[in-house]
Structures are given as structure tokens and as C-alpha cells.
Amino acid sequence: PPQPAAPTQTSRLSKPFIQIGIFSIEANAERAAKQMRGAGLAPTVKQSKINGKTFWRVVVGPAATSGERAKILSTIKAEGFTDAYAVSS
């Protein structure tokens, strides 16, 4: 069978993304993402649903190495998002 196309950015980390936060209001997620862009990061806002309730996750990544992930995490925490943590996606 044909191999699936490899993502352009690969990571060997099991949790290469940093989740900045989960927001019930999209505007708040966008505000957090804008702040991350201002700090030189490239966040993604992902819409999700749990139990019929819509929410937005703001994540940065993927980091290629644990050192890069640590640097991203320290930047995020310096921006005031002290409960940010590594996630798989």
C-alpha cells in the first residue's frame, strides 16, 4: 500500500505541541494567539467540541526537539500563560 504523505514538519517528541489554553469564547482564544504572535511564536487556534460544547484551544508547535519545546514553553510562560503544558496535538 502507498505510504501516507509525511508532514512537512516532523518531530520525534510524543508531545511536540504546547497548549496555551482552552477558551470557551473564540475572541479570547484569538487574543491569546495574537499575543503569542507578538512574542514571535506561530500559534494555531483549533476549534473542538466536548459534550456538544464548542471551545477553542490555542497551541504552538510542533517543536522538533525537547530543547526547542522548552524554549517555546518559557516564552509562553513569560507572556503570562503559566499553566501552558505539552500536548500531543
JOHUNOR-V711239 format. One record per run of one state. SS is the DSSP state (alpha for helix, beta for strand, coil for the rest). FROM is the first residue (numbers start at 1). LEN is the number of residues. If there is no record, write none. Layout:
# JOHUNOR-V711239
SS,FROM,LEN + SS,FROM,LEN
This chain:
# JOHUNOR-V711239
coil,1,16 + beta,17,7 + coil,24,2 + alpha,26,13 + coil,39,4 + beta,43,8 + coil,51,2 + beta,53,8 + coil,61,5 + alpha,66,13 + coil,79,6 + beta,85,3 + coil,88,2
